[in-house]
Amino acid sequence: MKALLGVWIAVLLGAAGWIAWDAWQGKQPGIGGPFALTDQNGRTVTADSLKGKPTLIYFGYTFCPDVCPTSLLLMETAIEKLGPDAAKKVNLVFITVDPERDTPEVMKGYVPNFGPTFIGLSGTPAQVEQVTRAYRVYSQKVPGKDGGPYLMDHSSIVYLLDRNGRFVTHFTHEAKAETIATAVGRLL
């Protein structure tokens, strides 16, 4: 278990370091890009359809026992700090790294737990791989213990995009809601 945790922390630090290195060098990180996925209501959502509002995106999976629900709650809490109308002015997006289990129907039962405006996105394995690659997201299936269901190792980063869909910054799941709220508030 400690080895698995060590690998997970190394991956998270590596992804954050990669983003920070680009920013330090003055490069606009090559994060994000076009995608087409299916939301919890069966509608197609593209990167372009999210434009017009700042967007917080988190990649995870619905069977995640810990970091995913914590991160989604963090996103919702950050937006609540901006006032009662803020949820209508920001896209809150959860993209699965486990399209095998996270169908639109499963997402429909999951994302409302974190707020009524959350968008849960899934797609084919190829579609999900394309978007995870564009956002530099690490994910890998890990066999369950003693015949239990598999888990997904994955990076745990909340991405903030501006109204034009451009990457602004990122936060780990350990960020404070106030910090995220401040960054989002600057874009409203």
ChimeraX commands (.cxc) that place a marker at each C-alpha (Angstrom):
marker #1 position 0.00,0.00,0.00 radius 0.5
marker #1 position 2.87,2.39,0.85 radius 0.5
marker #1 position 4.50,1.67,-2.51 radius 0.5
marker #1 position 1.25,2.43,-4.33 radius 0.5
marker #1 position 0.88,5.68,-2.40 radius 0.5
marker #1 position 4.48,6.57,-3.22 radius 0.5
marker #1 position 3.88,6.00,-6.93 radius 0.5
marker #1 position 0.70,8.08,-6.81 radius 0.5
marker #1 position 2.49,10.98,-5.07 radius 0.5
marker #1 position 5.37,10.81,-7.55 radius 0.5
marker #1 position 2.97,10.97,-10.50 radius 0.5
marker #1 position 1.08,13.90,-8.98 radius 0.5
marker #1 position 4.30,15.80,-8.31 radius 0.5
marker #1 position 5.59,14.99,-11.79 radius 0.5
marker #1 position 2.45,16.34,-13.48 radius 0.5
marker #1 position 2.45,19.49,-11.34 radius 0.5
marker #1 position 6.18,19.92,-11.95 radius 0.5
marker #1 position 5.73,19.61,-15.71 radius 0.5
marker #1 position 3.11,22.35,-15.67 radius 0.5
marker #1 position 5.20,24.55,-13.35 radius 0.5
marker #1 position 8.33,24.09,-15.50 radius 0.5
marker #1 position 6.50,25.37,-18.58 radius 0.5
marker #1 position 5.13,28.33,-16.62 radius 0.5
marker #1 position 8.57,29.15,-15.17 radius 0.5
marker #1 position 10.06,29.18,-18.66 radius 0.5
marker #1 position 7.38,31.64,-19.72 radius 0.5
marker #1 position 5.67,29.13,-21.98 radius 0.5
marker #1 position 1.92,28.92,-22.19 radius 0.5
marker #1 position 1.51,25.32,-21.08 radius 0.5
marker #1 position 0.16,23.11,-23.83 radius 0.5
marker #1 position -2.73,21.98,-21.69 radius 0.5
marker #1 position -6.17,21.32,-23.07 radius 0.5
marker #1 position -7.52,21.19,-26.56 radius 0.5
marker #1 position -10.50,20.08,-28.56 radius 0.5
marker #1 position -12.61,17.17,-27.37 radius 0.5
marker #1 position -16.09,15.76,-27.74 radius 0.5
marker #1 position -17.55,13.72,-24.86 radius 0.5
marker #1 position -21.01,12.75,-23.64 radius 0.5
marker #1 position -22.57,14.32,-20.56 radius 0.5
marker #1 position -24.77,12.66,-17.95 radius 0.5
marker #1 position -27.86,13.51,-20.01 radius 0.5
marker #1 position -26.56,11.92,-23.22 radius 0.5
marker #1 position -25.68,15.24,-24.89 radius 0.5
marker #1 position -22.40,15.90,-26.65 radius 0.5
marker #1 position -20.18,18.43,-24.89 radius 0.5
marker #1 position -17.15,19.86,-26.63 radius 0.5
marker #1 position -14.35,22.11,-25.48 radius 0.5
marker #1 position -16.01,24.88,-27.51 radius 0.5
marker #1 position -19.38,24.42,-25.81 radius 0.5
marker #1 position -17.73,25.21,-22.44 radius 0.5
marker #1 position -16.48,28.58,-23.69 radius 0.5
marker #1 position -18.13,31.72,-22.37 radius 0.5
marker #1 position -17.61,30.86,-18.69 radius 0.5
marker #1 position -14.56,30.06,-16.58 radius 0.5
marker #1 position -14.26,26.29,-16.19 radius 0.5
marker #1 position -12.94,24.05,-13.44 radius 0.5
marker #1 position -12.16,20.52,-14.67 radius 0.5
marker #1 position -11.26,17.47,-12.62 radius 0.5
marker #1 position -10.37,14.01,-13.98 radius 0.5
marker #1 position -11.29,11.00,-11.86 radius 0.5
marker #1 position -13.78,8.15,-11.63 radius 0.5
marker #1 position -17.00,7.46,-9.79 radius 0.5
marker #1 position -15.73,4.36,-7.97 radius 0.5
marker #1 position -12.87,6.38,-6.44 radius 0.5
marker #1 position -12.96,5.92,-2.68 radius 0.5
marker #1 position -11.29,9.13,-1.57 radius 0.5
marker #1 position -9.52,11.80,-3.62 radius 0.5
marker #1 position -12.19,12.23,-6.31 radius 0.5
marker #1 position -15.11,13.03,-4.01 radius 0.5
marker #1 position -12.84,15.27,-1.96 radius 0.5
marker #1 position -11.73,17.20,-5.05 radius 0.5
marker #1 position -15.25,17.58,-6.44 radius 0.5
marker #1 position -16.47,18.85,-3.08 radius 0.5
marker #1 position -13.53,21.27,-3.02 radius 0.5
marker #1 position -14.59,22.66,-6.41 radius 0.5
marker #1 position -18.20,23.10,-5.29 radius 0.5
marker #1 position -17.14,24.72,-2.01 radius 0.5
marker #1 position -14.89,27.17,-3.86 radius 0.5
marker #1 position -17.75,28.28,-6.11 radius 0.5
marker #1 position -20.15,28.60,-3.15 radius 0.5
marker #1 position -17.68,31.07,-1.60 radius 0.5
marker #1 position -18.26,33.35,-4.60 radius 0.5
marker #1 position -21.94,33.83,-3.78 radius 0.5
marker #1 position -25.30,32.30,-4.65 radius 0.5
marker #1 position -25.23,33.14,-8.37 radius 0.5
marker #1 position -21.66,32.00,-9.01 radius 0.5
marker #1 position -22.62,28.40,-9.84 radius 0.5
marker #1 position -24.46,29.69,-12.92 radius 0.5
marker #1 position -21.37,31.61,-14.06 radius 0.5
marker #1 position -18.79,28.79,-13.85 radius 0.5
marker #1 position -18.60,25.38,-15.53 radius 0.5
marker #1 position -17.84,22.60,-13.05 radius 0.5
marker #1 position -16.72,19.57,-15.04 radius 0.5
marker #1 position -15.86,16.03,-13.98 radius 0.5
marker #1 position -14.26,13.89,-16.72 radius 0.5
marker #1 position -13.92,10.18,-16.12 radius 0.5
marker #1 position -10.67,8.26,-16.52 radius 0.5
marker #1 position -12.73,5.04,-16.33 radius 0.5
marker #1 position -15.11,5.05,-19.31 radius 0.5
marker #1 position -15.56,1.29,-18.98 radius 0.5
marker #1 position -17.68,1.77,-15.85 radius 0.5
marker #1 position -18.54,5.48,-15.89 radius 0.5
marker #1 position -21.28,5.59,-18.49 radius 0.5
marker #1 position -23.50,8.67,-18.83 radius 0.5
marker #1 position -26.12,6.84,-16.73 radius 0.5
marker #1 position -23.63,6.26,-13.91 radius 0.5
marker #1 position -22.48,9.88,-14.14 radius 0.5
marker #1 position -26.11,11.03,-13.93 radius 0.5
marker #1 position -26.42,9.40,-10.51 radius 0.5
marker #1 position -23.01,10.61,-9.32 radius 0.5
marker #1 position -22.34,14.25,-10.23 radius 0.5
marker #1 position -25.47,15.75,-8.62 radius 0.5
marker #1 position -24.01,14.71,-5.26 radius 0.5
marker #1 position -21.55,17.59,-5.67 radius 0.5
marker #1 position -23.90,20.26,-6.89 radius 0.5
marker #1 position -26.72,20.70,-9.38 radius 0.5
marker #1 position -24.58,22.40,-12.03 radius 0.5
marker #1 position -21.85,19.75,-12.30 radius 0.5
marker #1 position -21.28,18.28,-15.75 radius 0.5
marker #1 position -20.12,14.66,-15.80 radius 0.5
marker #1 position -18.39,13.61,-19.01 radius 0.5
marker #1 position -17.63,10.18,-20.41 radius 0.5
marker #1 position -16.97,8.72,-23.82 radius 0.5
marker #1 position -15.31,5.88,-25.62 radius 0.5
marker #1 position -11.91,4.78,-24.33 radius 0.5
marker #1 position -10.32,6.52,-27.34 radius 0.5
marker #1 position -12.16,9.79,-26.65 radius 0.5
marker #1 position -11.20,9.71,-22.99 radius 0.5
marker #1 position -7.58,8.90,-23.85 radius 0.5
marker #1 position -7.49,11.89,-26.22 radius 0.5
marker #1 position -8.70,14.34,-23.58 radius 0.5
marker #1 position -6.52,12.92,-20.80 radius 0.5
marker #1 position -3.49,13.21,-23.05 radius 0.5
marker #1 position -4.41,16.82,-23.93 radius 0.5
marker #1 position -4.60,17.70,-20.23 radius 0.5
marker #1 position -1.51,15.65,-19.28 radius 0.5
marker #1 position -3.53,13.42,-16.98 radius 0.5
marker #1 position -2.00,10.17,-15.77 radius 0.5
marker #1 position -4.33,7.21,-15.27 radius 0.5
marker #1 position -3.87,3.46,-15.08 radius 0.5
marker #1 position -6.08,0.54,-14.16 radius 0.5
marker #1 position -4.94,-1.35,-11.05 radius 0.5
marker #1 position -6.30,-4.84,-10.30 radius 0.5
marker #1 position -8.42,-5.13,-7.17 radius 0.5
marker #1 position -7.26,-7.14,-4.21 radius 0.5
marker #1 position -8.67,-10.59,-3.55 radius 0.5
marker #1 position -10.91,-10.48,-6.60 radius 0.5
marker #1 position -12.35,-7.06,-5.73 radius 0.5
marker #1 position -13.14,-4.43,-8.34 radius 0.5
marker #1 position -10.25,-2.69,-10.04 radius 0.5
marker #1 position -9.15,0.80,-9.05 radius 0.5
marker #1 position -7.73,3.59,-11.17 radius 0.5
marker #1 position -4.47,5.30,-10.28 radius 0.5
marker #1 position -4.68,8.85,-11.58 radius 0.5
marker #1 position -3.28,12.31,-11.14 radius 0.5
marker #1 position -5.38,14.61,-8.98 radius 0.5
marker #1 position -5.39,18.12,-10.41 radius 0.5
marker #1 position -8.15,20.70,-10.76 radius 0.5
marker #1 position -7.64,22.72,-13.94 radius 0.5
marker #1 position -8.87,26.30,-14.29 radius 0.5
marker #1 position -9.65,27.54,-17.79 radius 0.5
marker #1 position -10.69,31.06,-18.77 radius 0.5
marker #1 position -13.80,32.03,-20.74 radius 0.5
marker #1 position -11.99,31.17,-23.99 radius 0.5
marker #1 position -11.05,27.68,-22.84 radius 0.5
marker #1 position -7.40,28.55,-22.26 radius 0.5
marker #1 position -5.50,27.03,-19.35 radius 0.5
marker #1 position -4.96,29.55,-16.53 radius 0.5
marker #1 position -3.64,27.51,-13.60 radius 0.5
marker #1 position -4.06,24.28,-11.68 radius 0.5
marker #1 position -4.67,23.22,-8.10 radius 0.5
marker #1 position -4.01,19.98,-6.27 radius 0.5
marker #1 position -6.73,18.33,-4.20 radius 0.5
marker #1 position -4.98,19.82,-1.16 radius 0.5
marker #1 position -5.67,23.42,-2.24 radius 0.5
marker #1 position -7.89,25.62,-0.09 radius 0.5
marker #1 position -11.35,26.47,-1.41 radius 0.5
marker #1 position -10.57,30.15,-0.80 radius 0.5
marker #1 position -7.53,29.97,-3.10 radius 0.5
marker #1 position -9.59,28.45,-5.91 radius 0.5
marker #1 position -12.42,30.93,-5.32 radius 0.5
marker #1 position -10.01,33.85,-5.59 radius 0.5
marker #1 position -8.57,32.57,-8.89 radius 0.5
marker #1 position -12.03,31.92,-10.35 radius 0.5
marker #1 position -13.33,35.25,-9.07 radius 0.5
marker #1 position -10.68,37.10,-11.08 radius 0.5
marker #1 position -12.16,35.56,-14.23 radius 0.5
marker #1 position -15.79,36.46,-13.54 radius 0.5
marker link #1:1,2 radius 0.2
marker link #1:2,3 radius 0.2
marker link #1:3,4 radius 0.2
marker link #1:4,5 radius 0.2
marker link #1:5,6 radius 0.2
marker link #1:6,7 radius 0.2
marker link #1:7,8 radius 0.2
marker link #1:8,9 radius 0.2
marker link #1:9,10 radius 0.2
marker link #1:10,11 radius 0.2
marker link #1:11,12 radius 0.2
marker link #1:12,13 radius 0.2
marker link #1:13,14 radius 0.2
marker link #1:14,15 radius 0.2
marker link #1:15,16 radius 0.2
marker link #1:16,17 radius 0.2
marker link #1:17,18 radius 0.2
marker link #1:18,19 radius 0.2
marker link #1:19,20 radius 0.2
marker link #1:20,21 radius 0.2
marker link #1:21,22 radius 0.2
marker link #1:22,23 radius 0.2
marker link #1:23,24 radius 0.2
marker link #1:24,25 radius 0.2
marker link #1:25,26 radius 0.2
marker link #1:26,27 radius 0.2
marker link #1:27,28 radius 0.2
marker link #1:28,29 radius 0.2
marker link #1:29,30 radius 0.2
marker link #1:30,31 radius 0.2
marker link #1:31,32 radius 0.2
marker link #1:32,33 radius 0.2
marker link #1:33,34 radius 0.2
marker link #1:34,35 radius 0.2
marker link #1:35,36 radius 0.2
marker link #1:36,37 radius 0.2
marker link #1:37,38 radius 0.2
marker link #1:38,39 radius 0.2
marker link #1:39,40 radius 0.2
marker link #1:40,41 radius 0.2
marker link #1:41,42 radius 0.2
marker link #1:42,43 radius 0.2
marker link #1:43,44 radius 0.2
marker link #1:44,45 radius 0.2
marker link #1:45,46 radius 0.2
marker link #1:46,47 radius 0.2
marker link #1:47,48 radius 0.2
marker link #1:48,49 radius 0.2
marker link #1:49,50 radius 0.2
marker link #1:50,51 radius 0.2
marker link #1:51,52 radius 0.2
marker link #1:52,53 radius 0.2
marker link #1:53,54 radius 0.2
marker link #1:54,55 radius 0.2
marker link #1:55,56 radius 0.2
marker link #1:56,57 radius 0.2
marker link #1:57,58 radius 0.2
marker link #1:58,59 radius 0.2
marker link #1:59,60 radius 0.2
marker link #1:60,61 radius 0.2
marker link #1:61,62 radius 0.2
marker link #1:62,63 radius 0.2
marker link #1:63,64 radius 0.2
marker link #1:64,65 radius 0.2
marker link #1:65,66 radius 0.2
marker link #1:66,67 radius 0.2
marker link #1:67,68 radius 0.2
marker link #1:68,69 radius 0.2
marker link #1:69,70 radius 0.2
marker link #1:70,71 radius 0.2
marker link #1:71,72 radius 0.2
marker link #1:72,73 radius 0.2
marker link #1:73,74 radius 0.2
marker link #1:74,75 radius 0.2
marker link #1:75,76 radius 0.2
marker link #1:76,77 radius 0.2
marker link #1:77,78 radius 0.2
marker link #1:78,79 radius 0.2
marker link #1:79,80 radius 0.2
marker link #1:80,81 radius 0.2
marker link #1:81,82 radius 0.2
marker link #1:82,83 radius 0.2
marker link #1:83,84 radius 0.2
marker link #1:84,85 radius 0.2
marker link #1:85,86 radius 0.2
marker link #1:86,87 radius 0.2
marker link #1:87,88 radius 0.2
marker link #1:88,89 radius 0.2
marker link #1:89,90 radius 0.2
marker link #1:90,91 radius 0.2
marker link #1:91,92 radius 0.2
marker link #1:92,93 radius 0.2
marker link #1:93,94 radius 0.2
marker link #1:94,95 radius 0.2
marker link #1:95,96 radius 0.2
marker link #1:96,97 radius 0.2
marker link #1:97,98 radius 0.2
marker link #1:98,99 radius 0.2
marker link #1:99,100 radius 0.2
marker link #1:100,101 radius 0.2
marker link #1:101,102 radius 0.2
marker link #1:102,103 radius 0.2
marker link #1:103,104 radius 0.2
marker link #1:104,105 radius 0.2
marker link #1:105,106 radius 0.2
marker link #1:106,107 radius 0.2
marker link #1:107,108 radius 0.2
marker link #1:108,109 radius 0.2
marker link #1:109,110 radius 0.2
marker link #1:110,111 radius 0.2
marker link #1:111,112 radius 0.2
marker link #1:112,113 radius 0.2
marker link #1:113,114 radius 0.2
marker link #1:114,115 radius 0.2
marker link #1:115,116 radius 0.2
marker link #1:116,117 radius 0.2
marker link #1:117,118 radius 0.2
marker link #1:118,119 radius 0.2
marker link #1:119,120 radius 0.2
marker link #1:120,121 radius 0.2
marker link #1:121,122 radius 0.2
marker link #1:122,123 radius 0.2
marker link #1:123,124 radius 0.2
marker link #1:124,125 radius 0.2
marker link #1:125,126 radius 0.2
marker link #1:126,127 radius 0.2
marker link #1:127,128 radius 0.2
marker link #1:128,129 radius 0.2
marker link #1:129,130 radius 0.2
marker link #1:130,131 radius 0.2
marker link #1:131,132 radius 0.2
marker link #1:132,133 radius 0.2
marker link #1:133,134 radius 0.2
marker link #1:134,135 radius 0.2
marker link #1:135,136 radius 0.2
marker link #1:136,137 radius 0.2
marker link #1:137,138 radius 0.2
marker link #1:138,139 radius 0.2
marker link #1:139,140 radius 0.2
marker link #1:140,141 radius 0.2
marker link #1:141,142 radius 0.2
marker link #1:142,143 radius 0.2
marker link #1:143,144 radius 0.2
marker link #1:144,145 radius 0.2
marker link #1:145,146 radius 0.2
marker link #1:146,147 radius 0.2
marker link #1:147,148 radius 0.2
marker link #1:148,149 radius 0.2
marker link #1:149,150 radius 0.2
marker link #1:150,151 radius 0.2
marker link #1:151,152 radius 0.2
marker link #1:152,153 radius 0.2
marker link #1:153,154 radius 0.2
marker link #1:154,155 radius 0.2
marker link #1:155,156 radius 0.2
marker link #1:156,157 radius 0.2
marker link #1:157,158 radius 0.2
marker link #1:158,159 radius 0.2
marker link #1:159,160 radius 0.2
marker link #1:160,161 radius 0.2
marker link #1:161,162 radius 0.2
marker link #1:162,163 radius 0.2
marker link #1:163,164 radius 0.2
marker link #1:164,165 radius 0.2
marker link #1:165,166 radius 0.2
marker link #1:166,167 radius 0.2
marker link #1:167,168 radius 0.2
marker link #1:168,169 radius 0.2
marker link #1:169,170 radius 0.2
marker link #1:170,171 radius 0.2
marker link #1:171,172 radius 0.2
marker link #1:172,173 radius 0.2
marker link #1:173,174 radius 0.2
marker link #1:174,175 radius 0.2
marker link #1:175,176 radius 0.2
marker link #1:176,177 radius 0.2
marker link #1:177,178 radius 0.2
marker link #1:178,179 radius 0.2
marker link #1:179,180 radius 0.2
marker link #1:180,181 radius 0.2
marker link #1:181,182 radius 0.2
marker link #1:182,183 radius 0.2
marker link #1:183,184 radius 0.2
marker link #1:184,185 radius 0.2
marker link #1:185,186 radius 0.2
marker link #1:186,187 radius 0.2
marker link #1:187,188 radius 0.2
view
